Amino acid sequence: MTQSSTTAASLLQQYKDAGLDYTGIAEYSDVSKFSSGTNDYVLKAHLPIEVKCEGMKPLTRVWPRFDGRDVSGYCGASQFENYGTALMTDVSGNLTFWFKIPNDNTMKFKGYKHLLEVSDVKPPVGNGISSGKIGATTRCGQNYYAPANISGMRGIPPGNQTTQIALTEITADSSQTVVSVKQVTDEIPDYLSQTFVVTKGTDGVYLDDVKLWFAKKPGNSNASITVQIRQVDSSGKPTDVLVAQSARVSQGNVNVSSTAAQAAATTFTFPSGVFLKKNSSYALTVIPNEDGNDFEIWSAVKNSNDVSSDISAYVVPELKTLFGSATGNQWAQLPNEFLKCEITYKKFSTLVELGGTKTTFQFENKDLDFLNVSAISPVGGSTHNSGFQMAETIRGECSMQIANNQTISVGDVLQSRTVALGGAITDANYAIGTVRSVGAYTGGNLTISIDSFKDFSTTATANTNNVYFGSGALSGSWCGNTVIFSDASAPTGRLVFLNGDFGRIRLEESDGGFAANKYIRGQEFGASAKIDAIIDPKIDSVDINTVFEIPQGTVLSWDIKATSVTGSLDSVWKPITGSTRVDFERDQKRIYSKSNSANKSLLIRGTMYTSDSTVSPTVDIDDVTVNASRQRLNSVSTNETFPAGGALARYVSKVVRATSGVIGEASERLNIVTQAYFPAESGIELYIRAKNDNDSEPLSDKNFTQMSLYKTTPSQNSTLGNRRDQVYLHHRFSANTDGDNFLGLSNIIRENSGNNGVIAYRSGDGSVHHGVDEYQLKIVFTRPDGKGTSYSPEVSAVTVTAHKSPLNIA
């Protein structure tokens, strides 16, 4: 999306006007060390991302901005519906919503660094840039980094992952967003922090929960309290670097006791996978959701007796220092006082305790359908309130039976009474669709197939089952009553990828049943398309991205099974390395569409166990992504004398000078040596187009001439699968033979045996030239159909030697 300089300058000024927070984002951020140093790419449309905000003003209307632009139309209270609804914080100042990064005719975003924010500042009308900070009384947000719309997290400790926005940092991959919480929310003040040191485990321990004992709580039912685990600095004081945060405990769930009795504890739970390193210090920070001292927590004072037992308090060595009355990072130490708390670590069953039984788990590909489509309606692409939408339900043709006295034909648009009377899309009984096939007329009832947007009512009350024509000469007139409408007969899926330019749609959660030459209809705004084909993509590799951790004393291993291009699942598990790319070296694999096969195409198995009861391997099963890819290689190289022929993979050089540019000093022979990985059955073909300085025809108007391979050294081919086994391919122009007539045809280059082997050609204007002064090289790569990545050739170096005088080459 290249912008004109005027547009770019205007946008830049808008960002500057919005304030300091906005000047470094989007296409104007400095990304010289990221993404090949360019911001010149547009973010693809993302699936819904769950956003959680805490610590904001309670019961307040707020608006979401992305790079300073109002994205309310792409935010909703639930994952798959109600986008564009108003966002309101709850009584505790919390807010959860879903956000879809758009890429449509309404809004697109470009570049590496972005800002997602939520505040109570209402955006202006339109898509202009405005500040969510200036004038805000409550605000949160964080930066979103998307360097190339690809790749993902590799081996990120699960304890560093959460799904909340709290003025923190987001990292993103091609399918989802994971929030790495690193700092404490600005709006929340700090109150009490008890530091402690971890002494258990080989490498450390996993946190289970924290128990506190309360002497008092506020009467306000909206009050709540949270516990955080933070890092400490070199002086032993708490920092604002957050390790983990508990679930919020409401006032009604806080237990209060007149003594610090064990039974009156309040438990704070944490996300699974919070790892605390051995011999490291942390702070347990207690944070209420409101100012004041309405919560009171039991503590112990060294050399003082317990209030109930009158026995001197015992403090475990792991507890260090209690801090309170924080102002920013200025913590006040409370000498000889310690928070009464219980920090519980997880305990795991060892391999010995389980009798040698290892734990296994398995992932499999989602129920996908890959659709090639045409006749997309509406034309011109999607907007935030029209066309196909990410994550919406896509439905195939429904069976419908109508009692009617009018002729209904294929292509007729039918609509419900609500639509015919001008009802809104959100009204009850709104339904419309196009007739795609007409069946039998029996007993006064006609059966049709219709790509319906929403459901036609079969209830006769108030004529709600009336059906009207929506197109043609009879538009607006009654055509019958709905007797049966069967949405159960229609296949459904959820849209996760759309490319309208090339007619590509991918569905998840498909129940199968889609078929070529049938129609689909989106259930959010009623977009439609015709299915031309259902594809089973071939793949060469899978990139496994997962969040996991393997502490010392634990084992986590991975295996894979994939499906061949003929539909057979591997019979044996193949060991692989987690969070890495797996190449299918000998044969391609295939991911089958749900509508073409009920079987799963890709299985990944994990096996885990531990010999240390304090730790375990961990895998975030909600954050495992597998990106399948295919090399653009085929077995065809026909018509490559033209600029582009039948091959899918080719390299074309820039125009290169063969001589110093002195007229009459043209090179008389070209020899090319390529260093390459060149297994048997693969192909590397060289083509050249060239011209003499005396030739007036532009080089770009000429066709290519294929060069001849006359020798390979030191062997004929590379060893299959060993890319270090490089061979040298020696190419030159063919010598003309009797009857070749190369000088009678345009731009066919040969070594002219009638002129001591000097290369010659006939230009398009009929002039004949001996020797060339400039050339352009093309290398075409091929491999056998169905073969894997080991058959993909690879060129490491190309050496072109131009000679003034021909050489004898054996």
C-alpha positions in Angstrom: 0.0 0.0 0.0 2.2 2.8 -1.3 1.0 6.2 -0.2 1.6 9.4 -2.1 3.9 11.8 -0.4 1.0 14.2 0.2 -1.1 11.5 1.9 1.9 10.3 3.9 2.7 13.8 5.1 -0.9 14.4 6.2 -1.0 11.2 8.1 2.3 11.9 9.8 1.0 15.3 10.9 -2.2 13.7 12.3 0.0 11.4 14.4 2.1 14.3 15.6 -1.1 16.2 16.5 -2.4 13.3 18.5 0.6 13.5 20.9 3.9 11.9 21.8 2.4 8.4 22.3 1.5 8.2 18.6 4.6 9.6 16.8 6.5 6.3 16.8 3.8 4.0 15.6 2.7 2.5 12.4 4.4 3.4 9.1 6.4 6.1 10.9 8.2 3.9 13.4 11.9 3.3 13.1 12.2 -0.4 12.1 15.6 -0.4 10.5 16.6 -3.5 12.4 13.3 -5.3 12.0 11.5 -7.0 9.1 14.3 -6.3 6.6 14.2 -2.6 7.6 10.8 -1.8 6.0 7.4 -0.9 7.2 6.0 -1.2 3.7 3.5 -4.0 4.3 -0.1 -4.1 5.4 -1.3 -6.2 8.3 -3.6 -9.0 7.3 -7.0 -9.3 8.9 -6.6 -11.0 12.3 -9.0 -13.4 14.0 -10.6 -12.0 17.2 -8.1 -11.3 20.1 -9.4 -11.4 23.6 -8.5 -8.2 25.5 -8.7 -7.8 29.2 -8.4 -4.5 31.0 -8.1 -4.0 34.8 -7.8 -1.1 37.1 -10.0 1.3 35.1 -12.8 3.6 36.4 -15.8 1.5 37.2 -19.1 1.7 35.2 -17.6 3.9 32.6 -18.2 4.0 28.8 -14.9 3.6 27.0 -13.8 3.6 23.3 -11.1 1.5 21.7 -8.4 3.0 19.4 -5.8 1.3 17.2 -3.1 3.7 16.2 -5.3 6.5 17.2 -8.2 5.4 15.0 -11.6 4.4 16.3 -12.0 0.6 16.0 -15.3 0.3 17.8 -16.8 -1.5 14.8 -14.2 -4.2 15.2 -14.7 -4.8 18.9 -17.4 -6.8 20.6 -18.5 -8.3 23.9 -18.3 -11.9 22.6 -15.9 -13.6 20.2 -18.2 -14.3 17.3 -21.0 -11.7 17.5 -22.1 -8.3 18.7 -19.2 -6.3 17.1 -19.8 -2.6 17.2 -21.5 -2.7 20.6 -20.7 -0.1 23.3 -17.9 -1.0 25.8 -18.5 -0.4 29.5 -16.3 -1.2 32.5 -17.9 -3.2 35.3 -18.3 -2.3 38.9 -14.7 -3.3 39.6 -13.2 -1.3 36.7 -12.6 -4.4 34.6 -13.4 -4.8 30.9 -13.1 -7.8 28.6 -13.8 -7.6 24.9 -12.7 -9.1 21.5 -10.9 -7.1 18.9 -10.4 -8.0 15.2 -7.5 -6.2 13.4 -9.1 -5.1 10.2 -7.9 -5.2 6.6 -10.8 -4.1 4.5 -12.1 -1.1 2.5 -12.9 0.8 5.7 -9.6 0.5 7.4 -6.1 -1.0 6.9 -2.9 -0.7 9.1 0.6 -0.8 7.9 3.9 -1.4 9.6 5.6 -3.0 12.6 4.7 -1.1 15.7 1.1 -0.2 16.7 -0.8 1.0 19.7 -4.1 -0.5 21.1 -5.7 1.7 23.7 -8.9 2.0 25.6 -10.0 5.3 27.2 -13.1 7.3 28.1 -12.3 9.9 25.4 -14.9 9.7 22.6 -13.3 9.6 19.1 -14.4 12.2 16.5 -16.7 11.1 13.7 -14.8 9.5 10.8 -11.6 7.5 10.6 -9.2 10.3 11.5 -6.5 10.0 14.1 -7.2 11.3 17.6 -5.7 11.0 21.0 -7.2 8.7 23.6 -5.0 10.2 26.2 -5.7 13.9 26.1 -8.6 14.6 28.5 -8.9 10.9 29.6 -9.8 10.1 33.2 -9.2 6.4 32.7 -7.0 4.8 30.1 -5.1 1.6 29.3 -3.3 0.2 26.3 -0.2 -1.4 25.0 2.0 -1.7 21.9 1.3 -4.3 19.3 4.3 -5.6 17.3 3.7 -7.6 14.0 7.0 -7.7 12.1 5.9 -9.8 9.2 2.5 -11.4 9.8 4.4 -14.7 10.3 6.4 -16.8 12.7 5.6 -17.1 16.4 6.7 -17.8 19.9 9.4 -20.5 20.4 9.9 -21.9 23.8 8.5 -19.0 25.7 8.0 -19.9 29.4 4.3 -20.2 30.0 4.6 -18.1 33.2 5.3 -15.1 31.0 2.1 -15.4 29.1 -1.4 -14.0 29.8 -4.2 -12.5 27.8 -4.7 -9.1 29.4 -4.0 -5.6 28.2 -2.6 -3.6 31.1 -0.2 -0.9 29.6 2.1 -3.8 28.7 3.6 -5.3 25.6 2.0 -7.6 23.0 3.9 -10.0 20.7 2.0 -11.5 17.8 2.1 -14.3 15.4 0.1 -15.2 12.2 -2.9 -16.5 14.0 -3.2 -15.0 17.4 -1.9 -12.5 19.9 -0.2 -13.4 23.1 0.4 -10.7 25.7 3.7 -10.7 27.6 2.9 -8.8 30.8 6.1 -7.1 32.0 5.0 -4.1 34.0 2.4 -3.2 36.5 -0.7 -1.3 35.4 -0.2 2.5 36.0 -3.7 3.1 37.5 -3.2 0.7 40.4 -1.3 1.9 43.5 0.9 -0.4 45.6 0.2 -1.1 49.2 1.9 -4.1 50.9 4.8 -6.2 49.6 6.3 -9.1 51.4 9.6 -10.3 49.8 10.6 -13.9 49.9 13.3 -16.3 48.5 12.7 -19.6 46.8 14.8 -22.4 48.3 13.0 -25.5 46.9 13.5 -27.6 43.8 16.4 -28.3 41.5 15.9 -25.3 39.3 12.9 -23.8 41.0 9.2 -24.5 41.6 5.8 -23.8 40.1 3.5 -21.5 42.0 0.1 -23.0 43.0 -1.6 -20.4 45.2 -1.2 -17.9 48.0 -3.2 -17.8 51.2 -3.7 -14.6 53.2 -5.5 -14.0 56.5 -7.8 -10.9 56.8 -8.8 -9.1 60.0 -11.1 -6.6 58.2 -12.7 -5.9 54.8 -14.7 -2.9 53.5 -18.4 -2.9 53.4 -18.5 -1.9 49.7 -19.6 -5.0 47.8 -17.7 -3.7 44.7 -14.4 -3.9 46.5 -11.9 -6.5 45.5 -8.3 -7.5 46.0 -5.5 -9.0 43.9 -2.1 -10.5 44.7 0.9 -10.0 42.4 4.3 -11.8 42.3 7.0 -9.2 41.3 10.7 -9.2 40.8 12.9 -7.4 43.4 15.9 -5.2 42.7 19.5 -5.7 43.9 18.6 -3.9 47.2 15.8 -6.3 47.9 13.0 -3.9 47.2 9.9 -4.7 45.0 10.0 -3.5 41.4 7.2 -2.9 38.9 8.3 -5.9 36.9 5.4 -8.4 37.1 5.9 -12.1 37.2 2.3 -13.2 37.7 -1.0 -11.9 38.9 -3.8 -13.8 40.7 -7.4 -13.9 39.9 -9.2 -11.0 41.6 -11.1 -11.9 44.8 -14.2 -10.0 45.4 -15.2 -8.5 48.8 -17.8 -11.2 49.3 -15.2 -14.0 49.0 -12.7 -12.5 51.4 -12.7 -14.4 54.7 -12.4 -12.4 57.9 -11.4 -13.7 61.3 -10.8 -12.1 64.7 -7.7 -14.3 64.9 -5.3 -15.5 62.3 -6.9 -19.0 62.3 -6.0 -21.4 59.6 -9.6 -22.0 58.6 -10.2 -18.4 57.8 -7.6 -18.1 55.0 -8.5 -16.5 51.7 -6.9 -18.2 48.7 -5.6 -16.4 45.6 -5.1 -18.6 42.5 -2.7 -18.0 39.7 -2.5 -19.0 36.1 -0.8 -22.4 35.6 2.9 -22.5 34.7 4.2 -19.6 36.9 7.8 -20.7 37.5 9.9 -19.3 40.3 13.6 -19.8 40.1 15.5 -21.3 42.9 17.6 -18.9 45.1 15.8 -16.0 43.5 13.9 -13.3 45.5 10.4 -12.2 44.7 7.8 -9.8 46.2 4.2 -10.8 47.1 2.3 -7.6 46.6 -1.2 -7.1 47.8 -3.4 -4.6 45.9 -7.0 -3.6 46.6 -9.0 -2.0 43.8 -9.6 1.2 45.7 -7.6 3.7 47.8 -7.7 3.6 51.6 -7.0 1.0 54.3 -10.4 -0.8 54.4 -8.7 -4.2 54.0 -6.6 -5.2 57.0 -4.3 -8.3 56.8 -2.8 -10.3 59.7 0.9 -10.1 60.1 3.5 -11.3 62.6 5.9 -9.2 64.6 9.2 -10.7 65.6 9.6 -11.2 69.4 5.9 -10.5 69.9 3.3 -13.1 70.9 0.4 -14.4 68.9 -2.9 -12.7 69.8 -4.7 -16.0 70.3 -2.1 -18.5 71.4 0.2 -16.0 73.3 3.1 -17.9 71.7 5.9 -16.1 70.1 5.5 -15.8 66.3 7.6 -18.1 64.1 8.9 -16.7 60.8 10.2 -19.1 58.2 13.7 -18.2 56.9 12.3 -17.8 53.3 10.4 -14.6 54.3 12.6 -11.5 54.1 11.2 -8.0 54.4 7.7 -6.5 54.5 7.3 -3.1 52.8 4.3 -0.8 52.9 3.0 2.7 52.2 4.4 2.9 48.7 4.6 6.1 46.8 5.7 5.2 43.3 8.8 3.0 43.9 9.5 4.5 47.3 8.8 1.6 49.6 8.8 2.0 53.4 10.3 -1.0 55.2 8.3 -2.3 58.2 11.0 -3.6 60.6 10.6 -6.9 62.3 7.1 -7.4 60.7 6.1 -10.2 58.3 2.9 -10.8 56.4 1.0 -13.9 57.5 0.9 -15.9 54.3 1.2 -19.3 52.9 2.8 -19.7 49.5 2.0 -23.1 48.0 4.0 -24.8 45.3 2.8 -27.4 42.9 3.7 -31.1 43.5 4.0 -33.5 40.5 4.0 -37.3 40.3 7.4 -38.6 39.2 8.0 -41.3 36.6 8.8 -43.8 39.4 5.6 -42.9 41.3 3.6 -43.6 38.1 5.2 -47.0 37.7 7.1 -45.9 34.6 4.0 -44.6 32.8 4.7 -41.5 30.7 2.0 -38.8 30.1 1.1 -38.3 26.5 -1.2 -35.8 24.8 -2.1 -35.3 21.1 -2.9 -32.3 18.9 -4.6 -32.7 15.5 -5.5 -30.3 12.7 -8.7 -28.4 13.0 -11.7 -29.2 10.9 -10.8 -27.0 7.9 -12.2 -26.4 4.4 -10.2 -24.7 1.7 -12.5 -23.1 -0.8 -11.8 -21.6 -4.2 -14.7 -19.3 -4.8 -16.0 -16.8 -7.4 -19.1 -14.6 -7.9 -18.3 -12.9 -4.5 -21.1 -10.5 -3.5 -21.1 -7.7 -2.7 -18.3 -6.8 -5.2 -15.5 -4.4 -4.3 -14.4 -6.0 -1.0 -15.5 -5.9 2.6 -16.0 -3.1 5.0 -16.6 -3.1 8.7 -20.4 -3.5 8.1 -20.6 -5.3 4.7 -19.1 -8.2 2.9 -17.5 -11.3 4.5 -16.2 -10.8 8.0 -13.4 -12.6 9.9 -14.7 -15.3 12.3 -18.3 -15.1 11.1 -20.4 -18.2 10.5 -20.5 -19.3 6.8 -23.4 -21.5 5.8 -24.1 -23.5 2.7 -27.4 -24.0 0.9 -30.4 -24.7 3.0 -33.4 -26.9 2.0 -36.7 -25.0 2.0 -40.3 -26.1 1.2 -42.8 -23.4 0.2 -46.6 -23.7 -0.2 -47.1 -21.4 -3.2 -49.0 -20.5 -6.3 -46.3 -18.6 -8.1 -43.5 -19.9 -10.3 -40.1 -19.8 -8.6 -37.0 -20.1 -10.7 -33.3 -20.5 -10.1 -31.7 -17.1 -9.4 -34.8 -15.6 -7.8 -34.2 -13.7 -4.6 -36.7 -14.6 -1.9 -37.2 -12.6 1.3 -39.2 -12.7 4.4 -42.1 -10.5 5.3 -39.8 -8.5 7.6 -37.5 -7.7 4.7 -40.3 -6.9 2.3 -41.7 -4.3 4.8 -38.3 -2.6 5.0 -37.1 -4.1 8.3 -33.6 -3.8 9.6 -31.0 -6.5 9.4 -31.2 -6.9 13.2 -35.0 -7.4 13.3 -36.5 -10.7 14.2 -37.5 -12.9 11.3 -35.2 -11.0 8.9 -34.2 -13.5 6.1 -33.2 -13.3 2.5 -31.5 -15.6 0.0 -31.1 -16.6 -3.7 -32.7 -19.8 -5.1 -29.9 -22.1 -6.3 -32.0 -25.1 -7.4 -35.6 -26.0 -7.7 -36.9 -29.5 -6.9 -40.2 -31.3 -7.1 -43.6 -29.6 -6.8 -45.7 -32.1 -4.8 -49.1 -31.6 -3.0 -48.9 -27.8 -3.5 -45.5 -27.6 -1.9 -42.3 -26.7 -3.8 -38.8 -27.8 -2.5 -35.9 -25.5 -3.2 -32.3 -25.0 -2.2 -31.5 -21.5 -1.1 -28.3 -19.7 0.2 -30.2 -18.1 3.0 -29.0 -15.2 5.2 -30.6 -16.0 8.5 -33.6 -18.3 8.9 -37.0 -18.1 7.2 -39.7 -18.5 9.8 -42.2 -21.3 9.6 -44.5 -19.8 12.2 -47.8 -18.7 10.6 -48.7 -16.2 13.4 -49.1 -12.6 12.0 -48.1 -13.9 8.5 -44.4 -14.2 9.6 -44.0 -17.3 7.3 -44.9 -15.2 4.2 -42.3 -15.3 1.5 -41.9 -12.5 -1.1 -39.9 -12.0 -4.3 -36.9 -9.7 -3.8 -35.9 -9.3 -7.5 -37.3 -9.3 -11.0 -40.6 -8.2 -12.3 -42.4 -9.6 -9.3 -40.2 -8.0 -6.7 -42.2 -7.2 -3.6 -45.0 -9.5 -4.4 -46.0 -12.6 -2.3 -44.9 -16.0 -3.6 -45.9 -18.4 -0.9 -45.6 -19.5 2.7 -42.7 -21.3 4.3 -43.7 -24.9 5.3 -40.2 -26.2 6.2 -36.9 -24.4 6.5 -34.0 -26.8 7.3 -30.8 -25.1 8.4 -29.6 -28.4 9.6 -29.3 -29.6 6.0 -26.7 -26.8 5.4 -23.0 -27.2 6.1 -21.4 -24.5 8.3 -17.9 -23.3 9.2 -16.2 -20.2 10.6 -14.3 -17.8 8.3 -10.6 -17.5 9.2 -9.1 -16.4 5.9 -10.3 -14.4 2.9 -8.6 -13.2 -0.2 -11.3 -11.8 -2.5 -8.8 -10.9 -5.2 -7.8 -14.5 -5.8 -11.1 -16.1 -4.6 -9.7 -18.0 -1.6 -11.7 -18.7 1.6 -10.6 -20.9 4.5 -13.1 -22.2 7.1 -12.5 -23.6 10.6 -14.9 -25.6 12.7 -16.4 -26.9 9.4 -18.8 -29.8 9.7 -18.1 -30.8 6.1 -20.7 -31.1 3.4 -19.6 -28.2 1.3 -19.5 -29.0 -2.4 -18.3 -27.5 -5.7 -20.8 -25.5 -7.7 -22.8 -24.8 -4.5 -23.2 -21.3 -2.9 -22.2 -20.1 0.6 -23.6 -17.2 2.6 -22.1 -15.2 5.5 -24.4 -14.9 8.5 -23.2 -11.5 9.7 -24.0 -9.2 6.8 -25.2 -11.7 4.1 -22.2 -11.8 1.7 -22.3 -14.7 -0.7 -20.0 -16.6 -3.1 -20.0 -19.7 -5.4 -17.7 -22.6 -4.6 -15.6 -23.5 -7.6 -13.5 -26.2 -5.9 -12.6 -27.6 -2.5 -8.9 -27.9 -2.3 -6.7 -30.3 -0.3 -3.4 -28.3 -0.2 -0.1 -30.1 -0.6 2.5 -29.1 2.0 6.3 -29.4 2.3 6.8 -28.5 5.9 5.1 -27.5 9.1 6.4 -24.9 11.5 5.4 -25.8 15.1 5.1 -22.9 17.4 4.3 -23.6 21.0 4.8 -22.2 24.5 6.6 -24.7 26.7 9.2 -25.1 29.3 11.4 -28.1 30.2 13.0 -27.6 33.7 16.0 -29.7 34.7 15.0 -33.2 35.6 12.1 -33.3 33.2 11.6 -34.6 29.6 9.3 -33.4 26.9 9.5 -35.1 23.5 7.4 -34.7 20.3 6.3 -36.9 17.4 4.4 -36.4 14.2 2.2 -38.2 11.7 1.1 -36.7 8.4 -1.0 -37.7 5.5 0.4 -38.5 2.0 -0.9 -36.9 -1.2 -2.9 -40.1 -1.8 -4.6 -39.9 1.5 -2.7 -42.4 3.7 -1.8 -41.4 7.3 1.7 -42.4 8.3 1.7 -45.7 10.2 4.7 -44.8 12.4 5.3 -41.8 14.6 8.3 -39.7 13.5 10.3 -38.0 16.3 10.7 -34.2 15.8 12.0 -31.2 17.8 9.4 -29.0 19.4 9.1 -25.4 18.2 10.9 -25.9 15.0 10.2 -26.5 11.3 9.6 -30.1 10.2 10.4 -30.7 6.5 8.8 -33.6 4.6 12.0 -34.6 2.8 11.1 -37.5 0.6 7.4 -37.0 -0.2 5.0 -34.2 0.0 2.1 -34.4 2.4 -1.5 -33.0 2.2 -4.0 -31.3 4.5 -7.4 -32.6 3.5 -10.5 -30.4 3.6 -13.2 -31.6 6.0 -15.6 -31.8 3.1 -13.3 -34.2 1.2 -12.2 -36.4 4.1 -13.5 -37.1 7.6 -10.1 -38.2 8.8 -7.5 -35.9 10.4 -4.5 -35.1 8.2 -1.9 -34.0 10.8 -1.3 -35.4 14.3 1.3 -34.2 16.8 2.0 -36.1 20.0 3.8 -35.0 23.1 5.3 -37.2 25.7 6.3 -35.9 29.1 7.5 -37.0 32.5 9.6 -35.8 35.5 12.0 -37.3 38.0 11.6 -34.2 40.3 8.3 -33.8 42.1 8.7 -30.0 42.3 8.8 -29.4 38.6 7.2 -30.7 35.4 7.4 -30.0 31.7 4.7 -27.5 30.8 2.9 -26.8 27.5 0.2 -24.2 27.0 -2.3 -26.2 25.0 -4.3 -23.1 24.2 -1.3 -21.5 22.5 -0.1 -24.1 20.0 0.0 -23.1 16.4 1.2 -25.1 13.3 1.9 -23.2 10.1 2.0 -25.4 7.0 3.9 -24.2 4.0 4.6 -25.4 0.4 7.6 -24.6 -1.8 6.5 -23.1 -5.1 8.1 -25.8 -7.2 6.8 -28.0 -10.0 8.0 -30.4 -12.6 7.3 -28.2 -15.6 9.7 -25.9 -17.5 7.9 -25.4 -20.8 7.9 -22.1 -22.6 10.6 -20.6 -20.4 12.2 -19.0 -23.5 9.5 -16.4 -22.8 9.9 -14.1 -19.8 7.7 -16.5 -17.8 6.8 -20.0 -18.8 5.3 -23.1 -17.0 7.8 -23.2 -14.1 6.7 -21.9 -10.7 10.3 -21.2 -9.5 12.8 -19.0 -11.3 15.5 -16.5 -10.6 16.0 -13.6 -13.0 19.2 -11.5 -12.7 19.5 -7.8 -13.3 21.0 -6.7 -16.7 24.7 -7.4 -16.6 27.5 -5.9 -18.9 29.6 -8.6 -20.6 32.1 -6.0 -21.9 33.6 -2.7 -20.8 31.2 -0.9 -23.1 33.7 -0.1 -25.9 32.0 -0.4 -29.3 33.4 -3.3 -31.3 34.7 -5.2 -28.2 31.7 -7.5 -27.8 32.2 -10.8 -25.9 32.3 -13.7 -28.2 31.5 -16.6 -25.8 29.8 -16.9 -22.5 30.4 -19.8 -20.1 28.5 -20.2 -16.8 29.4 -22.4 -13.9 26.8 -22.9 -11.1 27.6 -24.4 -7.7 24.5 -26.2 -6.6 22.7 -28.9 -4.6 21.5 -30.9 -7.6 19.9 -34.3 -6.7 18.7 -36.7 -9.3 15.3 -36.0 -10.8 15.5 -32.3 -9.9 16.1 -29.7 -12.5 18.2 -26.6 -12.9 18.0 -24.9 -16.3 19.8 -21.8 -17.4 18.4 -19.3 -19.9 20.0 -16.1 -21.3 18.8 -13.2 -23.4 21.6 -10.9 -24.7 22.2 -8.1 -27.1 25.0 -6.4 -29.0 25.5 -2.6 -28.5 24.8 -2.2 -32.2 21.4 -3.8 -31.8 18.7 -1.2 -31.5 16.1 -3.7 -30.2 15.7 -3.3 -26.4 16.9 -6.3 -24.3 13.5 -6.5 -22.6 11.8 -7.2 -26.0 13.9 -10.3 -26.6 13.2 -13.9 -25.6 15.5 -16.1 -23.7 17.7 -18.9 -25.2 18.2 -22.1 -23.1 21.9 -22.9 -22.5 23.3 -26.4 -22.8 24.6 -28.3 -19.8 27.8 -30.0 -21.1 29.5 -31.1 -17.9 28.9 -31.7 -14.1 31.8 -32.1 -11.7 32.9 -33.8 -9.5 29.8 -36.0 -9.9 26.7 -36.1 -11.9 24.3 -35.3 -9.0 24.3 -34.5 -5.3 23.5 -37.1 -2.7 19.8 -36.9 -2.0 19.2 -35.0 1.3 22.8 -33.9 1.7 22.8 -30.2 0.8 26.5 -30.0 1.6 27.2 -32.3 -1.4 27.6 -29.6 -4.0 28.2 -30.1 -7.7 29.3 -27.7 -10.4 27.1 -27.4 -13.5 28.9 -26.1 -16.6 26.7 -24.4 -19.2 27.3 -22.7 -22.6 25.4 -21.9 -25.7 24.7 -24.7 -28.2 26.7 -24.8 -31.4 24.6 -24.4 -34.5 24.1 -27.5 -36.6 23.2 -28.1 -40.2 19.6 -27.1 -40.8 19.4 -25.2 -37.5 18.8 -21.9 -39.3 19.3 -19.9 -36.1 20.2 -16.8 -38.1 16.9 -17.1 -39.9 15.0 -16.8 -36.6 14.8 -13.9 -34.1 16.9 -13.8 -31.0 18.1 -17.4 -30.9 21.7 -17.4 -29.7 24.2 -20.0 -30.8 27.9 -20.6 -31.0 28.4 -20.1 -34.8 30.5 -23.0 -36.0 30.9 -21.1 -39.3 32.7 -18.2 -37.5 35.1 -20.0 -35.1 32.4 -20.5 -32.5 31.6 -16.8 -31.9 28.1 -16.4 -30.4 25.7 -14.8 -32.8 22.0 -14.1 -33.2 19.5 -12.4 -35.5 17.6 -9.5 -33.9 13.9 -8.8 -34.3 14.6 -6.2 -37.1 16.5 -8.8 -39.1 20.0 -7.6 -38.4 22.7 -10.2 -37.5 25.1 -9.6 -34.6 28.2 -11.4 -33.6 29.1 -11.2 -29.9 27.1 -9.6 -27.1 27.7 -6.7 -24.7 25.0 -7.2 -22.1 22.8 -10.1 -20.9 20.2 -11.1 -18.5 20.3 -14.6 -16.8 17.4 -16.7 -15.8 17.6 -19.9 -13.7 14.6 -22.2 -13.6 14.2 -24.8 -10.8 12.0 -27.9 -11.0 11.4 -31.0 -8.9 9.2 -34.1 -9.5 5.6 -33.7 -8.6 4.7 -35.2 -5.2 8.3 -35.4 -4.0 9.6 -33.7 -0.8 12.0 -31.0 0.1 15.1 -33.2 -0.4 14.3 -33.0 -4.2 14.3 -29.2 -4.2 17.5 -28.0 -6.0 19.5 -25.1 -4.7 22.1 -22.8 -6.3 24.8 -21.4 -4.0 26.9 -19.5 -6.5 26.9 -18.5 -10.2 30.1 -17.6 -12.1 29.8 -16.1 -15.6 32.9 -15.9 -17.7 32.8 -13.7 -20.9 35.6 -14.4 -23.5 36.8 -12.2 -26.3 38.3 -15.1 -28.1 36.6 -18.5 -28.2 38.2 -21.3 -26.2 38.2 -25.0 -26.9 36.2 -26.6 -24.1 36.2 -30.3 -23.8 
